[in-house]
Amino acid sequence: MKLHIALNVIFWMALSGISGKTLAQGGMFATASGNTSFSSKTPMENIDAENKKTQVLLNTTTGELAIRMNMRDFVFPNKLMQEHFNENYMESAKYPTGTFSGKMDQTIDFTKDGAYDASATGSFTIHGVAKNRTIKGKLKVEGGKITITSDFEVALTDHKIEVPQIVFVKIAHSIKVKSEYILSPYKK
Amino acid sequence: MKALRLAIFLLFPFTALHAQNDLLGELNKLDSNTTVPVEATFKSTRIINGHTVETVKKNHMDFRISHRFGRLNSGSYQLYGLDQATLRLGFEYGLTDDLMIGVGRSTEQKAFDFFAKYRLIKQTTGSKVIPVSVTLFASSAVRTLRPLTEEEIPRTFQNKLTYVYQALIARKFSEKLSLQITPTYLYRNLPELAGEERGLFSLGLGGRLKISKRVSVNAEYFWTARDNSGLPYHDSMALGVDIDTGGHVFQLHFTNSLGMIEKQFIGETTGSWGKGDIHYGFNISRTFSFDKRSKR
């Protein structure tokens, strides 16, 4: 009788232990050098910047996706623009990062090579303001690496990013964002 | 028994939930051991008269037009000084992100000034903390004004030269407040007034307080290690407002100094705030990028 109880306890605890470990370990892909760029085009001025240090974590078992970037890692050719971006628009001292935390909407077999149209739904936070969004993109599995690419737009008013009247015509109200993340298997 | 099994069964989902929040948390952990450089201690390379620790970035050029008018107490006939305008035109260029050079020409004494400024130490936070930024400044000025009277002896070229050396030490205390101290050494081959020493030590104190994202209030004072009792000189003090409109910065200020280069405002200020010898001034600076990748 006591042996029966003991075995049960051990069995259930072992099950939760093993499953927990599998969830954390199995099928994690990541990069710390993902490329996120954005551009704003108006007849008055074009603004372009690139962040080559985007961090991405994808759990291929659960489809969970986390993306994080430091606003200060966006590089502009015009350094004064970069300073204004951080000081006046993004207020990077208060809100240093932009993040996306969510889940893939489709179930994809990551063990097979292939190219897929995909989307992820979750919380997108910029300038301290979170918005639930579904972002569409393409996913490619090839040679043990997963490449995520996506083109989407960010409306400045959605995230309380203020544009003063005097430069209103120089900055697009919806910014085009492009991302390209090449993920490799991740070990903690 | 059944309760025990139930309890253990309930523990199972917690491991799943923990993994979901962990993903973003995992990424957050990656950043914790980086050093963050403190940026934009000041919006501009000048507080008002004096320089700040900031330099012009690599391949960028700053074009500055500085106006200084006459004294407010010169009466309505002189439009309170606005009729007596003096100018300084300057071009400043960033050779690297930390080293800049500049050239300027002032109406006052028809002086040309040349300078170089180098960011030696930058303030940082994060895993490695450096409390202040230190920038070194060196300048030389040539006064080319010809003698104004018959009695005045023309200067040799050497006697037209003056040199300034400064260590600019600043700290960004918060997003709104930055302060700077500026130990200075001024050397004049031939001072303006007879009997004055060639070398002059000074200590500048200045700062800026941001009152909105694009507007700040600036103040500056230069104490001179000189007994001014026998001389008509006063220490320079200035108060102003900076307005940043993107590519341009507008600076509006009041000061008792007429000159806009170190040799003049530190060493030769004859105005006194108490007597109303206050000059209104305004500067406009525009930054151009010569970076090949930039379209503007």
Interface residues (C-beta under 8 A of the other chain):
Chain A: I5 N8 V9 W12 M13 L15 S16 G17 S19 G20 L23 A24 A32 E45 N46 Q55 L57 N59 T62 E64 L65 A66 I67 R68 N70 R72 F76 P77 N78 K79 L80 E83 H84 N86 E87 N88 A93 K94 T97 T99 S101 P164 I166 V167 K170
Chain B: M1 L4 R5 I8 F9 L11 F12 T15 A16 H18 A19 Q20 D22 L23 L24 E26 L27 N28 L30 D31 V36 E39 A40 K57 K58 H60 D97 E175 K213 R214 D244 T245 G246 G247 T287 S289 D291 K292 R293 S294 K295 R296
